Amino acid sequence: MGGLDALVIEPLGKRHDRDAFSCGQPELDRYFQKQAGQDMRRNVARVFVCTKAGADTIIGFYTLSAASVDLSVFPENVARKLPHHPVPGALIGRLAVDRTAQGQGVGRMLLADALKRTLAASANIAVHVLVVDAKTDAAKAFYQAFGFTAFEDDTRRLFLPLGRI
Ligand SMILES: CC(C)(COP(=O)(O)OP(=O)(O)OC[C@H]1O[C@@H](n2cnc3c(N)ncnc32)[C@H](O)[C@@H]1OP(=O)(O)O)[C@@H](O)C(=O)NCCC(=O)NCCS
């Protein structure tokens, strides 16, 4: 794949070639190939893609959306400190790396980019917490390695308070 330095992360555009992307999870591949563009156009999600600088082949992608997070799913020690209504959040709905590039730091780079963009957005729109939906137990372990905590009612949904970043 070459060094991570040669990679760029930018919004999904028409020139990007999505067809060859394969992360090993058919649902994620299908979403990226068939749905991601529409979600962008309808302002349902922003989709960011990682490519080699100047190339169109996708190495990884993630989606970011605003979300309202129900307090009842936070662990008691976290919920106690919050107002008694849903808190504003940002959601990484999907994040995946092409099979040819997994285990080389691209997932870490995508996550860091999502954190950076969420922090930047939170200067203008308050974001209390970043939430992520892990699609597999392996993906859940990936997020836990970065400090995300699992919700009590939903084992595949994890959160990271922005104040902790
Ligand atoms: C899960 C996924 C997003 C991780 O991206 P990646 O580029 O392979 O991960 P990175 O190389 O950036 O790893 C970053 C860190 O997370 C850890 N990590 C990566 N995958 C992990 C996993 N499955 N379980 C636990 N930790 C994991 C790595 O050890 C690494 O930490 P380190 O640098 O301290 O060693 C990616 O593998 C993917 O898209 N997989 C396909 C979809 C899926 O969920 N598959 C399940 C099998 S992973």
Ligand as a Chemical Component Dictionary entry (heavy atoms), coordinates in Angstrom:
data_LIG
# 
_chem_comp.id                   LIG 
_chem_comp.type                 NON-POLYMER 
_chem_comp.pdbx_formal_charge   0 
_chem_comp.three_letter_code    LIG 
# 
loop_
_chem_comp_atom.comp_id 
_chem_comp_atom.atom_id 
_chem_comp_atom.alt_atom_id 
_chem_comp_atom.type_symbol 
_chem_comp_atom.charge 
_chem_comp_atom.model_Cartn_x 
_chem_comp_atom.model_Cartn_y 
_chem_comp_atom.model_Cartn_z 
_chem_comp_atom.pdbx_ordinal 
LIG C1  C1  C 0 -12.030 -2.984 11.829 1  
LIG C2  C2  C 0 -11.237 -2.112 10.847 2  
LIG C3  C3  C 0 -12.007 -0.840 10.557 3  
LIG C4  C4  C 0 -9.873  -1.741 11.472 4  
LIG O1  O1  O 0 -9.096  -0.985 10.539 5  
LIG P1  P1  P 0 -7.567  -1.359 10.262 6  
LIG O2  O2  O 0 -7.008  -0.382 9.287  7  
LIG O3  O3  O 0 -7.493  -2.791 9.899  8  
LIG O4  O4  O 0 -6.959  -1.119 11.725 9  
LIG P2  P2  P 0 -5.577  -0.380 12.077 10 
LIG O5  O5  O 0 -4.469  -1.053 11.340 11 
LIG O6  O6  O 0 -5.711  1.071  11.910 12 
LIG O7  O7  O 0 -5.485  -0.724 13.618 13 
LIG C5  C5  C 0 -5.499  0.298  14.582 14 
LIG C6  C6  C 0 -5.442  -0.319 15.943 15 
LIG O8  O8  O 0 -6.617  -1.065 16.215 16 
LIG C7  C7  C 0 -6.288  -2.394 16.556 17 
LIG N1  N1  N 0 -7.206  -3.294 15.872 18 
LIG C8  C8  C 0 -7.431  -3.383 14.543 19 
LIG N2  N2  N 0 -8.329  -4.348 14.279 20 
LIG C9  C9  C 0 -8.630  -4.900 15.472 21 
LIG C10 C10 C 0 -9.459  -5.949 15.875 22 
LIG N3  N3  N 0 -10.129 -6.664 14.994 23 
LIG N4  N4  N 0 -9.523  -6.248 17.192 24 
LIG C11 C11 C 0 -8.811  -5.551 18.107 25 
LIG N5  N5  N 0 -7.995  -4.539 17.794 26 
LIG C12 C12 C 0 -7.918  -4.220 16.489 27 
LIG C13 C13 C 0 -4.904  -2.629 16.006 28 
LIG O9  O9  O 0 -4.231  -3.581 16.817 29 
LIG C14 C14 C 0 -4.267  -1.278 16.075 30 
LIG O10 O10 O 0 -3.669  -1.030 17.319 31 
LIG P3  P3  P 0 -2.059  -0.955 17.432 32 
LIG O11 O11 O 0 -1.600  0.038  16.414 33 
LIG O12 O12 O 0 -1.845  -0.545 18.841 34 
LIG O13 O13 O 0 -1.617  -2.343 17.109 35 
LIG C15 C15 C 0 -10.940 -2.850 9.524  36 
LIG O14 O14 O 0 -10.165 -3.978 9.763  37 
LIG C16 C16 C 0 -12.173 -3.260 8.737  38 
LIG O15 O15 O 0 -12.757 -2.481 8.016  39 
LIG N6  N6  N 0 -12.531 -4.508 8.822  40 
LIG C17 C17 C 0 -13.642 -5.013 7.987  41 
LIG C18 C18 C 0 -14.913 -4.807 8.619  42 
LIG C19 C19 C 0 -14.926 -5.565 9.924  43 
LIG O16 O16 O 0 -15.501 -5.123 10.885 44 
LIG N7  N7  N 0 -14.302 -6.717 9.958  45 
LIG C20 C20 C 0 -14.194 -7.535 11.102 46 
LIG C21 C21 C 0 -12.772 -8.092 11.152 47 
LIG S1  S1  S 0 -11.589 -6.799 11.579 48 
# 
loop_
_chem_comp_bond.comp_id 
_chem_comp_bond.atom_id_1 
_chem_comp_bond.atom_id_2 
_chem_comp_bond.value_order 
_chem_comp_bond.pdbx_ordinal 
LIG C1  C2  SING 1  
LIG C2  C3  SING 2  
LIG C2  C4  SING 3  
LIG C2  C15 SING 4  
LIG C4  O1  SING 5  
LIG O1  P1  SING 6  
LIG P1  O2  DOUB 7  
LIG P1  O3  SING 8  
LIG P1  O4  SING 9  
LIG O4  P2  SING 10 
LIG P2  O5  DOUB 11 
LIG P2  O6  SING 12 
LIG P2  O7  SING 13 
LIG O7  C5  SING 14 
LIG C5  C6  SING 15 
LIG C6  O8  SING 16 
LIG C6  C14 SING 17 
LIG O8  C7  SING 18 
LIG C7  N1  SING 19 
LIG C7  C13 SING 20 
LIG N1  C8  SING 21 
LIG N1  C12 SING 22 
LIG C8  N2  DOUB 23 
LIG N2  C9  SING 24 
LIG C9  C10 SING 25 
LIG C9  C12 DOUB 26 
LIG C10 N3  SING 27 
LIG C10 N4  DOUB 28 
LIG N4  C11 SING 29 
LIG C11 N5  DOUB 30 
LIG N5  C12 SING 31 
LIG C13 O9  SING 32 
LIG C13 C14 SING 33 
LIG C14 O10 SING 34 
LIG O10 P3  SING 35 
LIG P3  O11 DOUB 36 
LIG P3  O12 SING 37 
LIG P3  O13 SING 38 
LIG C15 O14 SING 39 
LIG C15 C16 SING 40 
LIG C16 O15 DOUB 41 
LIG C16 N6  SING 42 
LIG N6  C17 SING 43 
LIG C17 C18 SING 44 
LIG C18 C19 SING 45 
LIG C19 O16 DOUB 46 
LIG C19 N7  SING 47 
LIG N7  C20 SING 48 
LIG C20 C21 SING 49 
LIG C21 S1  SING 50 
# 
